[in-house]
Amino acid sequence: MGGFQVEVGRTVFWDPAGPGTIRCPHCATTIRLQGGAEAEDAWARLGKVIDEWIEGGEGICVCPGCGGRLGLNDWEWSPPWGFGFLGFVFTDWPELSTGFLDDLAALLGHRLIYQAYKL
C-alpha cells in the first residue's frame, strides 16, 4: 500500500494531461483549451480566472455561448479538474472503488472529483 496525503486550502486538482475542454452545463458551449491559437487564448483567459480563485477571488468565468457566470467547478471539465479546499492524494494505491467514492462523498456531504492516472 502506498502513501496518503490530505490537501487543505485552495488547491487546483489538475490532470497531468492538461485541460482538454470545458463545457457549459446550461447551453453546452464547449471551449477547447488545447490545440491552436484560439485554444491558447481561451486557456490564457481561464488561467487568469484560476489565478484569481487561488488568490481568494470567486473564480467566475463567463460562458461565451449563453453569458452565464459560472464558477470553476460549475463547468464540465474534460479531463476532470477540481478546485477545492480539501483533497486526498493516494499514491501507489489500487484504483478506488465506486462504492468507496460514493461513501466518501456521502460522508463529506459534497460532490467529489476523482482523478486516476499513472505517471
PEZI-V994435 format. One record per backbone hydrogen bond with DSSP energy under -1.0 kcal/mol. NH is the residue of the N-H (numbers start at 1). CO is the residue of the C=O. E is the energy in kcal/mol with one decimal. If there is no record, write none. Layout:
BEGIN
((NH;CO;E) (NH;CO;E))
END
This chain:
BEGIN
((5;89;-2.2) (7;87;-3.2) (9;85;-2.2) (11;84;-2.7) (13;82;-3.4) (18;15;-2.3) (20;78;-1.1) (21;78;-2.4) (22;31;-1.9) (23;76;-1.5) (24;29;-2.8) (28;24;-1.7) (31;22;-3.2) (33;20;-3.0) (40;36;-2.2) (41;37;-2.4) (42;38;-2.3) (43;39;-2.7) (44;40;-2.3) (45;41;-2.2) (46;42;-2.5) (47;43;-2.8) (48;44;-1.4) (49;45;-1.4) (50;46;-2.5) (51;47;-2.6) (52;48;-2.2) (53;49;-2.3) (54;50;-2.6) (55;51;-1.8) (56;53;-1.8) (57;52;-2.8) (61;70;-3.0) (63;68;-2.8) (67;63;-1.7) (70;61;-2.4) (74;71;-1.8) (76;23;-2.4) (78;21;-2.6) (82;13;-2.1) (84;11;-2.2) (87;7;-2.4) (89;5;-3.0) (91;3;-2.4) (101;97;-2.3) (102;98;-2.8) (103;99;-2.5) (104;100;-2.5) (105;101;-2.4) (106;102;-2.2) (107;103;-2.4) (108;104;-2.5) (109;105;-1.8) (110;105;-1.5))
END
